[in-house]
Amino acid sequence: MRLLPLLVLLLAVAVPARAATGDEPPAGPVGNAGLYLGTLPCADCPGIRYRLHLRPGGVYVLETEYLGRGGPRAALGAWAEAADAGSIELRRPGEAPLRFEVLEPGVLRLLGADGKPIASKLDYELRRSLAVERFQPRLHLQGLYTYMADAGLFRECVTGARFPVAQVADNAALERGYSAARGAPGAEVLVELDGHIAVQPSMEGDRLEDALVVERFGGAFPGETCGTPWPPRPSPTRTGS
């Protein structure tokens, strides 16, 4: 599998892309998918900058930055629409859910912890971006990795989303670590890594798909599963370097 660098740079996550689950369309919500931007109120800083990508299939990437208090942080989780499509909910294990009201197509408003509107005249709205933007924040991930037929596949622990692994950057270290840790060919091994999600041409068929680009391989944990509580354990000794 090869990335087409120029194509990947021109494509943006604001354009919906399929998750790597075969030729069928992804299951889950799609109506509110897109990249939402906004700066929301903060009690002790100038504001909190949000960049929220609701991906088709129920996976989100959220980058938040407390202005004047360090750089942005990004996380991946699962999102779902309410039965009446009037709100959406973002979930991650061990964290309180974030809820947004769908005011109108392309406009979300943050709700309080009780799921009700926040009583304030301040702006709590995120708006869907109409511009083509490259949004690929670095994520710290744990997941089950397998390598078969010259292709790697990563199943992320928090959401269960599956991504083919691009054969660029630190992928070679991931493959070496996996080979040293696996019990049998094709067996899944729990791995830890830093990376980002990019859009690339699919290996099969004339379409695009989400792929995982490994920026730093952290280590492999043979015999362990995604049952490990989040956040992950301290970084292990690097394997297969």
N, C-alpha and C positions, 0 to 999 in steps of 0.2 A: 504494500500500500504506500502511495506517495502523496504528499501534499503538493498542491499547486500553489506556491507561495504568493504569486501575484493575485490569483483568484481569491485566496483566503483573506488577503489584506483588503480587497475591495468589498467583500461580503460583510454584512453587519448582522449582529444578533437581532436587530430590530426587524429583520426579515425572518418570519417564522421558519424554522427548520425542523425536520423530523428527528426523533430520537432513533437510535440504532436498534430497532426491534424487528427488522425485516421490511417487506414491502407494504405491509398494512399501515394505515394511518395510525398515529399514536392515540392511545386511549386517554380519556381525561378531558378537562376543560380546554377550550380553544377560543371561545368568544371574546374573552378579555386579554388574550395573549398579546404581548408587546413589551416595549421598553418604556417605563414610566420614570419621569424625572421631577424633582422638586426639592426645595429647602424648607423643612418644617421647623416649628418653634422648638427652642431648647431653653431649659430653665437657667443654665449657667454658662451658656456660650452663644455666639451670634446666630447659630442655627445648625440643624443637622441635614446635611445634603444626602438625599436618597437617589439611588439609581437602582431601580427594581425591574428585572427582566422576568416576566411571567412567560415561561416557555410552554408551547403546546405539549400536552401529555402530563401536566401537573407538577412540573419541576420549576423552581424559581432560583434565580441568583440575585442576591440583595447586597449592594455595596452601600455602606453608611460611612459618613465622615462628619465628626464633630468639629466644626470649624474653629480653628485656633487651638485645637487640642490634639494635634498629631494627624497622621495620615489616614486614608480610608481603610476599612475592613470589609471583607466580603465573605459571604456564607451561602451555602446551597441548601435548599429544603424542599418541602412539598407544599403545593397550594391547591385549593379546591374552591369551587363556587358554591354558594348557598343554593338550596333547592329552588328558590324563586329568582336566582341570578341577581339578587339585589345587593349582595356583598360577597367578598372573597376572604379566605382565611389562609394565613401562612403559618406553617408548623415546622418545628425542629425539635428533636428529642431533648427533654430536659429544660425547655424554654417555654415561656408563656406564648400563646399564639398571637400573631398580629392580625388584626381585622381591618378591612377597608370597605367602606360603602361605595358602591358603583353609582355615582351621581348621574352620569350619562356616559355614552360610549367614549372611552378614552380618558375619563376623569375618575380618579379614586380619591376618597377622603378617609384619612385615618380615623378609626373609632377608638373609644376608650377601652380599658381592660374588661369592662362589663359588656362590651359589644354595642354600646349606645354612643350617639354623637357626642363629641367633646363640647361642653358649653363654653365657647370662646369665640371672639371675633377674629382671632388669628387664623392664618391660612394653613390648613392641614391637608392641602390637596396635592396630588401627584398627577401629572398630565402625560399622556402617551406621546412619545416623540414622533414627529412626522419626518424627521431627517434621518438619513442613513448614517448610523453611528457604529463605530467599532467598540464594543463593550466586552472585554475579555479579562475580567479581574482575576488575580491569582487566588486560588482556593486551596485550603488544606483538606485533604480527603483521605478517608479510609474506605477500602472496598475489596471485593474478591476479584482476583485477576486470574485469567487463564490464557494460555497461548496454544493455538492449534492451527494447522494449515497455513503457517506463516502469517498469522494475524493474532493480535492481542485483543482481549475483550475485558472491560472493567465494569463490575457491578457495584455501584456506590452504596455504602451501608445505610445512609440516612434515608434516601428516597427509593432505593432499589432500582434506579435508572441504570440502563446499560449503555455503555459507550465503546465504540471501537477505539483503539489507541493508535494515534498517529506515530509513524516511525521516524520521528524527529526529536531534537532536543535530548532529554535524558532517558529516552525510551530504551536505549541499549543497556543502561544500568538496570532498568526495571526487568528486562528480559533475562539478564544474567542472574539477578537476585532471585527471580522466579525459578529459573532452572536449578539453582542450588537448593531451593527450599521445597520444591514440589515432591510429592510422594510417588506420583505416577504421571505419565504423559497426559496432558489435558486436565489434570486435577486443579481445582480452584485453590488459591492461596491468598490469605489476607495480606494486603500490602498497605503501606502508608506513603503518601506522596503530596507534593505541591504541583498544581497544574492549572490549566484553564481549558474552557470548552471553546472550540472553534468549529466553523462550518467548512466542510470539505466535500469533494465529489465522492459518491459512494463507490465501493469496489464493484458492486453489482447493480446494473441498471443505470439509467440516465437521470439521476436525481442527486440532491444534496443531503447530507446528514450531519448531525452533531458528532464530533470526535473529541477525545481527551488528548491534550498535549501535555506531556509530563515535563515539567520544568525542573523538578528535583525529586529523585527517588529517595524515600526515607528508609525503607527496610521492608522485609517480609517476615511473616509470623506463621510458620507452618503449624497446622493443627488447631489454629484459632479461627473464630468465625465473627460475623458482624454482631454477635451478641455482646461484644465488649462495650461498656458504657461510654458515652460521649462526655467530655472530650477524650481524645485518644491518649494513651500512655505517653510518657516522655520518649523522645526520639531514640530509636534503637541504634545499635552499631550498624553502620552501612554494610550491606551484604553484596557480594559479587562485584565490587569495584575493580 
